[in-house]
Amino acid sequence: MPARSCWSLKYESNMTTTTIAEHVQTTEFGPEILQGLKTMLKYLPSKYFYDEIGDRIFQEIMHCEEYYPFACEMEIFRRRTPAMVAAITRSCDAFDLIELGPGDCKKSSYLLRYLVNSGARFTYIPIDISSNVINLLQTKLPERIPGLKVMGFNGEYLPMIKAATKASGRRKVVLFLGSNLGNMSPAEARLFCRKLRCHLSPGDLVLIGLDLKKYPGLVLAAYNDKAGITKRFNLNLLERINRELNANFDTAQFDHFPVYDEASGACKSYLVSQIDQEVTFWCNGEKQRIRFARNEEIFMEISQKYRVDQVDHLACQAFFKPVQQFFDELEWFVDALWCAV
């Protein structure tokens, strides 16, 4: 992922809350949207789902009946947090707990509260592309968990991890929960994990959440809920383009369509044009025109599913050593602990 255009650092060691780039303006939104819609097989970067409205809709998705990954991982953190803490605090030294894409921190809050109550010496560093998320975490988390030190980074994952390692030389524990890694193809996930490893030192830890392969009907329903929340989430990206690029997408003329291939483990979401139509928007000071044929799709997102042995193999491919695995009761989801080698 490309770096944001700018960020600034302000750190005061005697304060509970630290601010890193409270708001980062991006000049990449328009060009990246244009690039995706100009290709033969149209796509939109899924990272742009998460504006303020998208953040709210995603919270609804996590609590809808069909979306099992959130409930499964919540169960893991409710039941297995003591074991997780024991695994990441075997060394008594101070460390930085970095979370990529923390959302509202409902799952990691179990871990944060347990660490604070056990007297662990650590600083919590959430990294998110959404300035809305970072601002909320920096103001609300220390109120919910007294004594927690928060240092938020607003920007893309890898550049901000690089910045975090420069800000502190302490041991790192990285959380990448919620099957966020599953929003990449296996090849992209392998490359991302290798790049992540380049920013870490031997002995640093990574706790990665991944959805496991299961009955295809359960998987497909999770991304096609009866209430249409996931559909609204996808269509909101078109509405964001309307708002920010003065586009004229008619969202009523696009439908949400997910597909799941059990063999590859890839669940993919598309928006499909219901009619022949032309959409215009502004980018780089010019009016852009994009034509859609009837039934032409826009690829929106992948949600990759894995077998347990594939999770271990991914760790080894990225120069990590599998350490421990934490499952929900049904073994539908795993949080895998890896150690950088």
Beta strands, then each sheet from edge to edge (+ up, - down):
strand 1: 9-10
strand 2: 17-20
strand 3: 95-100
strand 4: 122-128
strand 5: 150-154
strand 6: 171-176
strand 7: 205-211
strand 8: 254-261
strand 9: 266-273
strand 10: 277-283
strand 11: 286-292
strand 12: 297-304
strand 13: 320-327
strand 14: 333-340
sheet 1: 1+ 2- 5- 4- 3- 6- 7- 14+ 13-
sheet 2: 8+ 9- 12+
sheet 3: 10+ 11-
end
